[in-house]
Each structure stands twice: as C-alpha cells, then as structure tokens.
Amino acid sequence: MREQLRTAHARGRADVFVADTGDLDAIRSVAAELAQRHDHVDALVHAAGALDAA
C-alpha cells in the first residue's frame, strides 16, 4: 500500500504502521510512535485484514 501511495503522490509522504487492533498495548505503542514522528496526521487508513498472511 505504501508504494501505491508513493507512486500516486510522488511528492507526498506515506508512513506505514502495523498493529494488532485487538491488542490495546500495540495500538498505544503505534500511537506513541506516530505522535513522536509527526505533529499531525492528514489521513489515516485502517486496512484490517489487508496483509497477506503468506
């Protein structure tokens, strides 16, 4: 997904964070990392089940 966003918006920036949404500690960890890296978020995509398990 990141590469698709970068291709479509070559001058933009896309970061990917992965967390188990069933694990509140994992969500908090990703939120803390996101807050440390960025002062705001323009878009947030929740793509549950989008990762190929293979």
mmCIF entry with sequence, helices, sheets and N, C-alpha, C, O atoms, coordinates in Angstrom:
data_MODEL
# 
_entry.id   MODEL 
# 
_entity.id                         1 
_entity.type                       polymer 
_entity.pdbx_number_of_molecules   1 
# 
_entity_poly.entity_id                      1 
_entity_poly.type                           'polypeptide(L)' 
_entity_poly.nstd_linkage                   no 
_entity_poly.nstd_monomer                   no 
_entity_poly.pdbx_seq_one_letter_code       MREQLRTAHARGRADVFVADTGDLDAIRSVAAELAQRHDHVDALVHAAGALDAA 
_entity_poly.pdbx_seq_one_letter_code_can   MREQLRTAHARGRADVFVADTGDLDAIRSVAAELAQRHDHVDALVHAAGALDAA 
_entity_poly.pdbx_strand_id                 A 
# 
loop_
_entity_poly_seq.entity_id 
_entity_poly_seq.num 
_entity_poly_seq.mon_id 
_entity_poly_seq.hetero 
1 1  MET n 
1 2  ARG n 
1 3  GLU n 
1 4  GLN n 
1 5  LEU n 
1 6  ARG n 
1 7  THR n 
1 8  ALA n 
1 9  HIS n 
1 10 ALA n 
1 11 ARG n 
1 12 GLY n 
1 13 ARG n 
1 14 ALA n 
1 15 ASP n 
1 16 VAL n 
1 17 PHE n 
1 18 VAL n 
1 19 ALA n 
1 20 ASP n 
1 21 THR n 
1 22 GLY n 
1 23 ASP n 
1 24 LEU n 
1 25 ASP n 
1 26 ALA n 
1 27 ILE n 
1 28 ARG n 
1 29 SER n 
1 30 VAL n 
1 31 ALA n 
1 32 ALA n 
1 33 GLU n 
1 34 LEU n 
1 35 ALA n 
1 36 GLN n 
1 37 ARG n 
1 38 HIS n 
1 39 ASP n 
1 40 HIS n 
1 41 VAL n 
1 42 ASP n 
1 43 ALA n 
1 44 LEU n 
1 45 VAL n 
1 46 HIS n 
1 47 ALA n 
1 48 ALA n 
1 49 GLY n 
1 50 ALA n 
1 51 LEU n 
1 52 ASP n 
1 53 ALA n 
1 54 ALA n 
# 
_struct_asym.id          A 
_struct_asym.entity_id   1 
# 
loop_
_struct_conf.conf_type_id 
_struct_conf.id 
_struct_conf.pdbx_PDB_helix_id 
_struct_conf.beg_label_comp_id 
_struct_conf.beg_label_asym_id 
_struct_conf.beg_label_seq_id 
_struct_conf.pdbx_beg_PDB_ins_code 
_struct_conf.end_label_comp_id 
_struct_conf.end_label_asym_id 
_struct_conf.end_label_seq_id 
_struct_conf.pdbx_end_PDB_ins_code 
_struct_conf.beg_auth_comp_id 
_struct_conf.beg_auth_asym_id 
_struct_conf.beg_auth_seq_id 
_struct_conf.end_auth_comp_id 
_struct_conf.end_auth_asym_id 
_struct_conf.end_auth_seq_id 
_struct_conf.pdbx_PDB_helix_class 
_struct_conf.details 
_struct_conf.pdbx_PDB_helix_length 
HELX_P HELX_P1 AA1 ARG A 2  ? ALA A 8  ? ARG A 2  ALA A 8  1 ? 7  
HELX_P HELX_P2 AA2 LEU A 24 ? ARG A 37 ? LEU A 24 ARG A 37 1 ? 14 
# 
_struct_conf_type.id          HELX_P 
_struct_conf_type.criteria    ? 
_struct_conf_type.reference   ? 
# 
loop_
_atom_site.group_PDB 
_atom_site.id 
_atom_site.type_symbol 
_atom_site.label_atom_id 
_atom_site.label_alt_id 
_atom_site.label_comp_id 
_atom_site.label_asym_id 
_atom_site.label_entity_id 
_atom_site.label_seq_id 
_atom_site.pdbx_PDB_ins_code 
_atom_site.Cartn_x 
_atom_site.Cartn_y 
_atom_site.Cartn_z 
_atom_site.occupancy 
_atom_site.B_iso_or_equiv 
_atom_site.pdbx_formal_charge 
_atom_site.auth_seq_id 
_atom_site.auth_comp_id 
_atom_site.auth_asym_id 
_atom_site.auth_atom_id 
_atom_site.pdbx_PDB_model_num 
ATOM 1   N N  . MET A 1 1  ? 0.824  -1.186  0.000  1.00 0.00 ? 1  MET A N  1 
ATOM 2   C CA . MET A 1 1  ? 0.000  0.000   0.000  1.00 0.00 ? 1  MET A CA 1 
ATOM 3   C C  . MET A 1 1  ? 0.872  1.255   0.000  1.00 0.00 ? 1  MET A C  1 
ATOM 4   O O  . MET A 1 1  ? 0.556  2.232   -0.679 1.00 0.00 ? 1  MET A O  1 
ATOM 5   N N  . ARG A 1 2  ? 1.963  1.231   0.755  1.00 0.00 ? 2  ARG A N  1 
ATOM 6   C CA . ARG A 1 2  ? 2.832  2.396   0.816  1.00 0.00 ? 2  ARG A CA 1 
ATOM 7   C C  . ARG A 1 2  ? 3.357  2.759   -0.569 1.00 0.00 ? 2  ARG A C  1 
ATOM 8   O O  . ARG A 1 2  ? 3.362  3.930   -0.948 1.00 0.00 ? 2  ARG A O  1 
ATOM 9   N N  . GLU A 1 3  ? 3.797  1.756   -1.323 1.00 0.00 ? 3  GLU A N  1 
ATOM 10  C CA . GLU A 1 3  ? 4.348  2.033   -2.652 1.00 0.00 ? 3  GLU A CA 1 
ATOM 11  C C  . GLU A 1 3  ? 3.274  2.569   -3.593 1.00 0.00 ? 3  GLU A C  1 
ATOM 12  O O  . GLU A 1 3  ? 3.565  3.419   -4.434 1.00 0.00 ? 3  GLU A O  1 
ATOM 13  N N  . GLN A 1 4  ? 2.051  2.093   -3.468 1.00 0.00 ? 4  GLN A N  1 
ATOM 14  C CA . GLN A 1 4  ? 0.962  2.618   -4.289 1.00 0.00 ? 4  GLN A CA 1 
ATOM 15  C C  . GLN A 1 4  ? 0.722  4.093   -3.987 1.00 0.00 ? 4  GLN A C  1 
ATOM 16  O O  . GLN A 1 4  ? 0.513  4.887   -4.904 1.00 0.00 ? 4  GLN A O  1 
ATOM 17  N N  . LEU A 1 5  ? 0.751  4.462   -2.713 1.00 0.00 ? 5  LEU A N  1 
ATOM 18  C CA . LEU A 1 5  ? 0.577  5.861   -2.336 1.00 0.00 ? 5  LEU A CA 1 
ATOM 19  C C  . LEU A 1 5  ? 1.731  6.709   -2.832 1.00 0.00 ? 5  LEU A C  1 
ATOM 20  O O  . LEU A 1 5  ? 1.522  7.816   -3.329 1.00 0.00 ? 5  LEU A O  1 
ATOM 21  N N  . ARG A 1 6  ? 2.936  6.204   -2.703 1.00 0.00 ? 6  ARG A N  1 
ATOM 22  C CA . ARG A 1 6  ? 4.101  6.970   -3.165 1.00 0.00 ? 6  ARG A CA 1 
ATOM 23  C C  . ARG A 1 6  ? 4.087  7.160   -4.672 1.00 0.00 ? 6  ARG A C  1 
ATOM 24  O O  . ARG A 1 6  ? 4.470  8.220   -5.168 1.00 0.00 ? 6  ARG A O  1 
ATOM 25  N N  . THR A 1 7  ? 3.656  6.158   -5.392 1.00 0.00 ? 7  THR A N  1 
ATOM 26  C CA . THR A 1 7  ? 3.577  6.269   -6.847 1.00 0.00 ? 7  THR A CA 1 
ATOM 27  C C  . THR A 1 7  ? 2.516  7.291   -7.246 1.00 0.00 ? 7  THR A C  1 
ATOM 28  O O  . THR A 1 7  ? 2.734  8.101   -8.147 1.00 0.00 ? 7  THR A O  1 
ATOM 29  N N  . ALA A 1 8  ? 1.383  7.249   -6.582 1.00 0.00 ? 8  ALA A N  1 
ATOM 30  C CA . ALA A 1 8  ? 0.288  8.160   -6.918 1.00 0.00 ? 8  ALA A CA 1 
ATOM 31  C C  . ALA A 1 8  ? 0.582  9.593   -6.494 1.00 0.00 ? 8  ALA A C  1 
ATOM 32  O O  . ALA A 1 8  ? 0.103  10.533  -7.128 1.00 0.00 ? 8  ALA A O  1 
ATOM 33  N N  . HIS A 1 9  ? 1.355  9.769   -5.442 1.00 0.00 ? 9  HIS A N  1 
ATOM 34  C CA . HIS A 1 9  ? 1.649  11.096  -4.892 1.00 0.00 ? 9  HIS A CA 1 
ATOM 35  C C  . HIS A 1 9  ? 3.151  11.201  -4.651 1.00 0.00 ? 9  HIS A C  1 
ATOM 36  O O  . HIS A 1 9  ? 3.621  11.155  -3.514 1.00 0.00 ? 9  HIS A O  1 
ATOM 37  N N  . ALA A 1 10 ? 3.890  11.344  -5.749 1.00 0.00 ? 10 ALA A N  1 
ATOM 38  C CA . ALA A 1 10 ? 5.350  11.274  -5.699 1.00 0.00 ? 10 ALA A CA 1 
ATOM 39  C C  . ALA A 1 10 ? 5.975  12.296  -4.758 1.00 0.00 ? 10 ALA A C  1 
ATOM 40  O O  . ALA A 1 10 ? 7.043  12.032  -4.207 1.00 0.00 ? 10 ALA A O  1 
ATOM 41  N N  . ARG A 1 11 ? 5.355  13.441  -4.556 1.00 0.00 ? 11 ARG A N  1 
ATOM 42  C CA . ARG A 1 11 ? 5.932  14.461  -3.681 1.00 0.00 ? 11 ARG A CA 1 
ATOM 43  C C  . ARG A 1 11 ? 5.439  14.336  -2.245 1.00 0.00 ? 11 ARG A C  1 
ATOM 44  O O  . ARG A 1 11 ? 5.899  15.063  -1.364 1.00 0.00 ? 11 ARG A O  1 
ATOM 45  N N  . GLY A 1 12 ? 4.524  13.435  -2.008 1.00 0.00 ? 12 GLY A N  1 
ATOM 46  C CA . GLY A 1 12 ? 3.962  13.263  -0.676 1.00 0.00 ? 12 GLY A CA 1 
ATOM 47  C C  . GLY A 1 12 ? 4.775  12.293  0.169  1.00 0.00 ? 12 GLY A C  1 
ATOM 48  O O  . GLY A 1 12 ? 5.838  11.817  -0.232 1.00 0.00 ? 12 GLY A O  1 
ATOM 49  N N  . ARG A 1 13 ? 4.245  12.022  1.333  1.00 0.00 ? 13 ARG A N  1 
ATOM 50  C CA . ARG A 1 13 ? 4.917  11.114  2.254  1.00 0.00 ? 13 ARG A CA 1 
ATOM 51  C C  . ARG A 1 13 ? 3.882  10.139  2.809  1.00 0.00 ? 13 ARG A C  1 
ATOM 52  O O  . ARG A 1 13 ? 2.781  10.531  3.196  1.00 0.00 ? 13 ARG A O  1 
ATOM 53  N N  . ALA A 1 14 ? 4.250  8.889   2.839  1.00 0.00 ? 14 ALA A N  1 
ATOM 54  C CA . ALA A 1 14 ? 3.358  7.868   3.390  1.00 0.00 ? 14 ALA A CA 1 
ATOM 55  C C  . ALA A 1 14 ? 4.165  6.995   4.348  1.00 0.00 ? 14 ALA A C  1 
ATOM 56  O O  . ALA A 1 14 ? 5.189  6.424   3.972  1.00 0.00 ? 14 ALA A O  1 
ATOM 57  N N  . ASP A 1 15 ? 3.703  6.903   5.558  1.00 0.00 ? 15 ASP A N  1 
ATOM 58  C CA . ASP A 1 15 ? 4.317  6.017   6.539  1.00 0.00 ? 15 ASP A CA 1 
ATOM 59  C C  . ASP A 1 15 ? 3.330  4.915   6.856  1.00 0.00 ? 15 ASP A C  1 
ATOM 60  O O  . ASP A 1 15 ? 2.120  5.141   6.893  1.00 0.00 ? 15 ASP A O  1 
ATOM 61  N N  . VAL A 1 16 ? 3.846  3.733   7.083  1.00 0.00 ? 16 VAL A N  1 
ATOM 62  C CA . VAL A 1 16 ? 3.000  2.597   7.403  1.00 0.00 ? 16 VAL A CA 1 
ATOM 63  C C  . VAL A 1 16 ? 3.324  2.138   8.812  1.00 0.00 ? 16 VAL A C  1 
ATOM 64  O O  . VAL A 1 16 ? 4.485  1.916   9.155  1.00 0.00 ? 16 VAL A O  1 
ATOM 65  N N  . PHE A 1 17 ? 2.291  2.000   9.621  1.00 0.00 ? 17 PHE A N  1 
ATOM 66  C CA . PHE A 1 17 ? 2.414  1.499   10.980 1.00 0.00 ? 17 PHE A CA 1 
ATOM 67  C C  . PHE A 1 17 ? 1.522  0.265   11.071 1.00 0.00 ? 17 PHE A C  1 
ATOM 68  O O  . PHE A 1 17 ? 0.371  0.298   10.635 1.00 0.00 ? 17 PHE A O  1 
ATOM 69  N N  . VAL A 1 18 ? 2.038  -0.801  11.623 1.00 0.00 ? 18 VAL A N  1 
ATOM 70  C CA . VAL A 1 18 ? 1.273  -2.037  11.734 1.00 0.00 ? 18 VAL A CA 1 
ATOM 71  C C  . VAL A 1 18 ? 1.060  -2.356  13.201 1.00 0.00 ? 18 VAL A C  1 
ATOM 72  O O  . VAL A 1 18 ? 1.997  -2.339  13.998 1.00 0.00 ? 18 VAL A O  1 
ATOM 73  N N  . ALA A 1 19 ? -0.193 -2.649  13.547 1.00 0.00 ? 19 ALA A N  1 
ATOM 74  C CA . ALA A 1 19 ? -0.518 -3.016  14.923 1.00 0.00 ? 19 ALA A CA 1 
ATOM 75  C C  . ALA A 1 19 ? -1.679 -3.991  14.925 1.00 0.00 ? 19 ALA A C  1 
ATOM 76  O O  . ALA A 1 19 ? -2.554 -3.932  14.061 1.00 0.00 ? 19 ALA A O  1 
ATOM 77  N N  . ASP A 1 20 ? -1.683 -4.862  15.874 1.00 0.00 ? 20 ASP A N  1 
ATOM 78  C CA . ASP A 1 20 ? -2.810 -5.763  16.095 1.00 0.00 ? 20 ASP A CA 1 
ATOM 79  C C  . ASP A 1 20 ? -3.894 -4.944  16.772 1.00 0.00 ? 20 ASP A C  1 
ATOM 80  O O  . ASP A 1 20 ? -3.747 -4.553  17.930 1.00 0.00 ? 20 ASP A O  1 
ATOM 81  N N  . THR A 1 21 ? -4.977 -4.684  16.061 1.00 0.00 ? 21 THR A N  1 
ATOM 82  C CA . THR A 1 21 ? -6.028 -3.818  16.611 1.00 0.00 ? 21 THR A CA 1 
ATOM 83  C C  . THR A 1 21 ? -6.800 -4.483  17.747 1.00 0.00 ? 21 THR A C  1 
ATOM 84  O O  . THR A 1 21 ? -7.630 -3.841  18.392 1.00 0.00 ? 21 THR A O  1 
ATOM 85  N N  . GLY A 1 22 ? -6.537 -5.734  17.990 1.00 0.00 ? 22 GLY A N  1 
ATOM 86  C CA . GLY A 1 22 ? -7.128 -6.415  19.120 1.00 0.00 ? 22 GLY A CA 1 
ATOM 87  C C  . GLY A 1 22 ? -6.283 -6.316  20.374 1.00 0.00 ? 22 GLY A C  1 
ATOM 88  O O  . GLY A 1 22 ? -6.663 -6.828  21.427 1.00 0.00 ? 22 GLY A O  1 
ATOM 89  N N  . ASP A 1 23 ? -5.137 -5.658  20.264 1.00 0.00 ? 23 ASP A N  1 
ATOM 90  C CA . ASP A 1 23 ? -4.191 -5.528  21.373 1.00 0.00 ? 23 ASP A CA 1 
ATOM 91  C C  . ASP A 1 23 ? -4.026 -4.050  21.711 1.00 0.00 ? 23 ASP A C  1 
ATOM 92  O O  . ASP A 1 23 ? -3.341 -3.321  20.994 1.00 0.00 ? 23 ASP A O  1 
ATOM 93  N N  . LEU A 1 24 ? -4.647 -3.609  22.792 1.00 0.00 ? 24 LEU A N  1 
ATOM 94  C CA . LEU A 1 24 ? -4.629 -2.196  23.153 1.00 0.00 ? 24 LEU A CA 1 
ATOM 95  C C  . LEU A 1 24 ? -3.212 -1.673  23.378 1.00 0.00 ? 24 LEU A C  1 
ATOM 96  O O  . LEU A 1 24 ? -2.928 -0.521  23.048 1.00 0.00 ? 24 LEU A O  1 
ATOM 97  N N  . ASP A 1 25 ? -2.325 -2.488  23.929 1.00 0.00 ? 25 ASP A N  1 
ATOM 98  C CA . ASP A 1 25 ? -0.934 -2.055  24.110 1.00 0.00 ? 25 ASP A CA 1 
ATOM 99  C C  . ASP A 1 25 ? -0.244 -1.821  22.770 1.00 0.00 ? 25 ASP A C  1 
ATOM 100 O O  . ASP A 1 25 ? 0.549  -0.889  22.637 1.00 0.00 ? 25 ASP A O  1 
ATOM 101 N N  . ALA A 1 26 ? -0.539 -2.655  21.780 1.00 0.00 ? 26 ALA A N  1 
ATOM 102 C CA . ALA A 1 26 ? 0.037  -2.472  20.441 1.00 0.00 ? 26 ALA A CA 1 
ATOM 103 C C  . ALA A 1 26 ? -0.469 -1.180  19.814 1.00 0.00 ? 26 ALA A C  1 
ATOM 104 O O  . ALA A 1 26 ? 0.290  -0.461  19.164 1.00 0.00 ? 26 ALA A O  1 
ATOM 105 N N  . ILE A 1 27 ? -1.733 -0.890  20.005 1.00 0.00 ? 27 ILE A N  1 
ATOM 106 C CA . ILE A 1 27 ? -2.313 0.354   19.472 1.00 0.00 ? 27 ILE A CA 1 
ATOM 107 C C  . ILE A 1 27 ? -1.665 1.556   20.147 1.00 0.00 ? 27 ILE A C  1 
ATOM 108 O O  . ILE A 1 27 ? -1.307 2.523   19.476 1.00 0.00 ? 27 ILE A O  1 
ATOM 109 N N  . ARG A 1 28 ? -1.514 1.504   21.447 1.00 0.00 ? 28 ARG A N  1 
ATOM 110 C CA . ARG A 1 28 ? -0.865 2.603   22.179 1.00 0.00 ? 28 ARG A CA 1 
ATOM 111 C C  . ARG A 1 28 ? 0.574  2.804   21.723 1.00 0.00 ? 28 ARG A C  1 
ATOM 112 O O  . ARG A 1 28 ? 1.035  3.938   21.591 1.00 0.00 ? 28 ARG A O  1 
ATOM 113 N N  . SER A 1 29 ? 1.275  1.717   21.484 1.00 0.00 ? 29 SER A N  1 
ATOM 114 C CA . SER A 1 29 ? 2.662  1.804   21.025 1.00 0.00 ? 29 SER A CA 1 
ATOM 115 C C  . SER A 1 29 ? 2.759  2.491   19.667 1.00 0.00 ? 29 SER A C  1 
ATOM 116 O O  . SER A 1 29 ? 3.605  3.362   19.464 1.00 0.00 ? 29 SER A O  1 
ATOM 117 N N  . VAL A 1 30 ? 1.893  2.098   18.744 1.00 0.00 ? 30 VAL A N  1 
ATOM 118 C CA . VAL A 1 30 ? 1.884  2.726   17.418 1.00 0.00 ? 30 VAL A CA 1 
ATOM 119 C C  . VAL A 1 30 ? 1.483  4.192   17.523 1.00 0.00 ? 30 VAL A C  1 
ATOM 120 O O  . VAL A 1 30 ? 2.065  5.043   16.850 1.00 0.00 ? 30 VAL A O  1 
ATOM 121 N N  . ALA A 1 31 ? 0.500  4.493   18.356 1.00 0.00 ? 31 ALA A N  1 
ATOM 122 C CA . ALA A 1 31 ? 0.066  5.884   18.533 1.00 0.00 ? 31 ALA A CA 1 
ATOM 123 C C  . ALA A 1 31 ? 1.204  6.737   19.087 1.00 0.00 ? 31 ALA A C  1 
ATOM 124 O O  . ALA A 1 31 ? 1.394  7.873   18.654 1.00 0.00 ? 31 ALA A O  1 
ATOM 125 N N  . ALA A 1 32 ? 1.955  6.203   20.032 1.00 0.00 ? 32 ALA A N  1 
ATOM 126 C CA . ALA A 1 32 ? 3.082  6.945   20.605 1.00 0.00 ? 32 ALA A CA 1 
ATOM 127 C C  . ALA A 1 32 ? 4.167  7.180   19.562 1.00 0.00 ? 32 ALA A C  1 
ATOM 128 O O  . ALA A 1 32 ? 4.741  8.267   19.495 1.00 0.00 ? 32 ALA A O  1 
ATOM 129 N N  . GLU A 1 33 ? 4.451  6.165   18.746 1.00 0.00 ? 33 GLU A N  1 
ATOM 130 C CA . GLU A 1 33 ? 5.458  6.314   17.692 1.00 0.00 ? 33 GLU A CA 1 
ATOM 131 C C  . GLU A 1 33 ? 5.008  7.337   16.658 1.00 0.00 ? 33 GLU A C  1 
ATOM 132 O O  . GLU A 1 33 ? 5.804  8.164   16.213 1.00 0.00 ? 33 GLU A O  1 
ATOM 133 N N  . LEU A 1 34 ? 3.739  7.284   16.274 1.00 0.00 ? 34 LEU A N  1 
ATOM 134 C CA . LEU A 1 34 ? 3.202  8.235   15.313 1.00 0.00 ? 34 LEU A CA 1 
ATOM 135 C C  . LEU A 1 34 ? 3.288  9.657   15.858 1.00 0.00 ? 34 LEU A C  1 
ATOM 136 O O  . LEU A 1 34 ? 3.686  10.575  15.139 1.00 0.00 ? 34 LEU A O  1 
ATOM 137 N N  . ALA A 1 35 ? 2.919  9.844   17.120 1.00 0.00 ? 35 ALA A N  1 
ATOM 138 C CA . ALA A 1 35 ? 2.966  11.173  17.740 1.00 0.00 ? 35 ALA A CA 1 
ATOM 139 C C  . ALA A 1 35 ? 4.395  11.690  17.847 1.00 0.00 ? 35 ALA A C  1 
ATOM 140 O O  . ALA A 1 35 ? 4.629  12.895  17.753 1.00 0.00 ? 35 ALA A O  1 
ATOM 141 N N  . GLN A 1 36 ? 5.341  10.794  18.042 1.00 0.00 ? 36 GLN A N  1 
ATOM 142 C CA . GLN A 1 36 ? 6.746  11.198  18.145 1.00 0.00 ? 36 GLN A CA 1 
ATOM 143 C C  . GLN A 1 36 ? 7.286  11.652  16.788 1.00 0.00 ? 36 GLN A C  1 
ATOM 144 O O  . GLN A 1 36 ? 8.093  12.579  16.720 1.00 0.00 ? 36 GLN A O  1 
ATOM 145 N N  . ARG A 1 37 ? 6.849  11.007  15.720 1.00 0.00 ? 37 ARG A N  1 
ATOM 146 C CA . ARG A 1 37 ? 7.352  11.309  14.378 1.00 0.00 ? 37 ARG A CA 1 
ATOM 147 C C  . ARG A 1 37 ? 6.666  12.503  13.717 1.00 0.00 ? 37 ARG A C  1 
ATOM 148 O O  . ARG A 1 37 ? 7.281  13.210  12.918 1.00 0.00 ? 37 ARG A O  1 
ATOM 149 N N  . HIS A 1 38 ? 5.395  12.728  14.048 1.00 0.00 ? 38 HIS A N  1 
ATOM 150 C CA . HIS A 1 38 ? 4.602  13.708  13.306 1.00 0.00 ? 38 HIS A CA 1 
ATOM 151 C C  . HIS A 1 38 ? 3.837  14.630  14.250 1.00 0.00 ? 38 HIS A C  1 
ATOM 152 O O  . HIS A 1 38 ? 3.423  14.223  15.335 1.00 0.00 ? 38 HIS A O  1 
ATOM 153 N N  . ASP A 1 39 ? 3.658  15.872  13.824 1.00 0.00 ? 39 ASP A N  1 
ATOM 154 C CA . ASP A 1 39 ? 2.863  16.804  14.626 1.00 0.00 ? 39 ASP A CA 1 
ATOM 155 C C  . ASP A 1 39 ? 1.392  16.784  14.229 1.00 0.00 ? 39 ASP A C  1 
ATOM 156 O O  . ASP A 1 39 ? 0.553  17.327  14.947 1.00 0.00 ? 39 ASP A O  1 
ATOM 157 N N  . HIS A 1 40 ? 1.066  16.162  13.090 1.00 0.00 ? 40 HIS A N  1 
ATOM 158 C CA . HIS A 1 40 ? -0.320 15.997  12.678 1.00 0.00 ? 40 HIS A CA 1 
ATOM 159 C C  . HIS A 1 40 ? -0.430 14.847  11.680 1.00 0.00 ? 40 HIS A C  1 
ATOM 160 O O  . HIS A 1 40 ? 0.570  14.395  11.122 1.00 0.00 ? 40 HIS A O  1 
ATOM 161 N N  . VAL A 1 41 ? -1.642 14.389  11.467 1.00 0.00 ? 41 VAL A N  1 
ATOM 162 C CA . VAL A 1 41 ? -1.919 13.323  10.500 1.00 0.00 ? 41 VAL A CA 1 
ATOM 163 C C  . VAL A 1 41 ? -2.960 13.846  9.520  1.00 0.00 ? 41 VAL A C  1 
ATOM 164 O O  . VAL A 1 41 ? -4.028 14.307  9.922  1.00 0.00 ? 41 VAL A O  1 
ATOM 165 N N  . ASP A 1 42 ? -2.642 13.773  8.235  1.00 0.00 ? 42 ASP A N  1 
ATOM 166 C CA . ASP A 1 42 ? -3.589 14.227  7.209  1.00 0.00 ? 42 ASP A CA 1 
ATOM 167 C C  . ASP A 1 42 ? -4.612 13.155  6.878  1.00 0.00 ? 42 ASP A C  1 
ATOM 168 O O  . ASP A 1 42 ? -5.770 13.466  6.597  1.00 0.00 ? 42 ASP A O  1 
ATOM 169 N N  . ALA A 1 43 ? -4.200 11.907  6.908  1.00 0.00 ? 43 ALA A N  1 
ATOM 170 C CA . ALA A 1 43 ? -5.115 10.803  6.598  1.00 0.00 ? 43 ALA A CA 1 
ATOM 171 C C  . ALA A 1 43 ? -4.669 9.571   7.366  1.00 0.00 ? 43 ALA A C  1 
ATOM 172 O O  . ALA A 1 43 ? -3.477 9.338   7.569  1.00 0.00 ? 43 ALA A O  1 
ATOM 173 N N  . LEU A 1 44 ? -5.639 8.799   7.780  1.00 0.00 ? 44 LEU A N  1 
ATOM 174 C CA . LEU A 1 44 ? -5.369 7.560   8.494  1.00 0.00 ? 44 LEU A CA 1 
ATOM 175 C C  . LEU A 1 44 ? -6.203 6.468   7.845  1.00 0.00 ? 44 LEU A C  1 
ATOM 176 O O  . LEU A 1 44 ? -7.426 6.581   7.756  1.00 0.00 ? 44 LEU A O  1 
ATOM 177 N N  . VAL A 1 45 ? -5.539 5.411   7.393  1.00 0.00 ? 45 VAL A N  1 
ATOM 178 C CA . VAL A 1 45 ? -6.234 4.311   6.727  1.00 0.00 ? 45 VAL A CA 1 
ATOM 179 C C  . VAL A 1 45 ? -6.156 3.090   7.620  1.00 0.00 ? 45 VAL A C  1 
ATOM 180 O O  . VAL A 1 45 ? -5.073 2.625   7.974  1.00 0.00 ? 45 VAL A O  1 
ATOM 181 N N  . HIS A 1 46 ? -7.303 2.587   7.972  1.00 0.00 ? 46 HIS A N  1 
ATOM 182 C CA . HIS A 1 46 ? -7.376 1.355   8.760  1.00 0.00 ? 46 HIS A CA 1 
ATOM 183 C C  . HIS A 1 46 ? -7.690 0.244   7.774  1.00 0.00 ? 46 HIS A C  1 
ATOM 184 O O  . HIS A 1 46 ? -8.812 0.149   7.276  1.00 0.00 ? 46 HIS A O  1 
ATOM 185 N N  . ALA A 1 47 ? -6.715 -0.586  7.494  1.00 0.00 ? 47 ALA A N  1 
ATOM 186 C CA . ALA A 1 47 ? -6.874 -1.629  6.487  1.00 0.00 ? 47 ALA A CA 1 
ATOM 187 C C  . ALA A 1 47 ? -6.806 -3.002  7.146  1.00 0.00 ? 47 ALA A C  1 
ATOM 188 O O  . ALA A 1 47 ? -5.951 -3.815  6.796  1.00 0.00 ? 47 ALA A O  1 
ATOM 189 N N  . ALA A 1 48 ? -7.679 -3.259  8.074  1.00 0.00 ? 48 ALA A N  1 
ATOM 190 C CA . ALA A 1 48 ? -7.694 -4.549  8.779  1.00 0.00 ? 48 ALA A CA 1 
ATOM 191 C C  . ALA A 1 48 ? -7.875 -5.689  7.800  1.00 0.00 ? 48 ALA A C  1 
ATOM 192 O O  . ALA A 1 48 ? -8.759 -5.660  6.944  1.00 0.00 ? 48 ALA A O  1 
ATOM 193 N N  . GLY A 1 49 ? -7.039 -6.679  7.934  1.00 0.00 ? 49 GLY A N  1 
ATOM 194 C CA . GLY A 1 49 ? -7.135 -7.840  7.066  1.00 0.00 ? 49 GLY A CA 1 
ATOM 195 C C  . GLY A 1 49 ? -6.504 -7.641  5.707  1.00 0.00 ? 49 GLY A C  1 
ATOM 196 O O  . GLY A 1 49 ? -6.618 -8.514  4.847  1.00 0.00 ? 49 GLY A O  1 
ATOM 197 N N  . ALA A 1 50 ? -5.841 -6.516  5.485  1.00 0.00 ? 50 ALA A N  1 
ATOM 198 C CA . ALA A 1 50 ? -5.272 -6.228  4.172  1.00 0.00 ? 50 ALA A CA 1 
ATOM 199 C C  . ALA A 1 50 ? -3.934 -6.911  3.948  1.00 0.00 ? 50 ALA A C  1 
ATOM 200 O O  . ALA A 1 50 ? -3.481 -7.014  2.807  1.00 0.00 ? 50 ALA A O  1 
ATOM 201 N N  . LEU A 1 51 ? -3.294 -7.379  5.007  1.00 0.00 ? 51 LEU A N  1 
ATOM 202 C CA . LEU A 1 51 ? -1.985 -8.008  4.854  1.00 0.00 ? 51 LEU A CA 1 
ATOM 203 C C  . LEU A 1 51 ? -2.146 -9.471  4.460  1.00 0.00 ? 51 LEU A C  1 
ATOM 204 O O  . LEU A 1 51 ? -2.977 -10.192 5.013  1.00 0.00 ? 51 LEU A O  1 
ATOM 205 N N  . ASP A 1 52 ? -1.349 -9.886  3.511  1.00 0.00 ? 52 ASP A N  1 
ATOM 206 C CA . ASP A 1 52 ? -1.346 -11.263 3.071  1.00 0.00 ? 52 ASP A CA 1 
ATOM 207 C C  . ASP A 1 52 ? -0.563 -12.097 4.080  1.00 0.00 ? 52 ASP A C  1 
ATOM 208 O O  . ASP A 1 52 ? 0.594  -11.787 4.363  1.00 0.00 ? 52 ASP A O  1 
ATOM 209 N N  . ALA A 1 53 ? -1.158 -13.125 4.616  1.00 0.00 ? 53 ALA A N  1 
ATOM 210 C CA . ALA A 1 53 ? -0.508 -13.956 5.639  1.00 0.00 ? 53 ALA A CA 1 
ATOM 211 C C  . ALA A 1 53 ? 0.594  -14.831 5.063  1.00 0.00 ? 53 ALA A C  1 
ATOM 212 O O  . ALA A 1 53 ? 1.378  -15.399 5.823  1.00 0.00 ? 53 ALA A O  1 
ATOM 213 N N  . ALA A 1 54 ? 0.675  -14.955 3.756  1.00 0.00 ? 54 ALA A N  1 
ATOM 214 C CA . ALA A 1 54 ? 1.677  -15.829 3.128  1.00 0.00 ? 54 ALA A CA 1 
ATOM 215 C C  . ALA A 1 54 ? 3.054  -15.244 3.132  1.00 0.00 ? 54 ALA A C  1 
ATOM 216 O O  . ALA A 1 54 ? 3.992  -15.869 2.638  1.00 0.00 ? 54 ALA A O  1 
# 
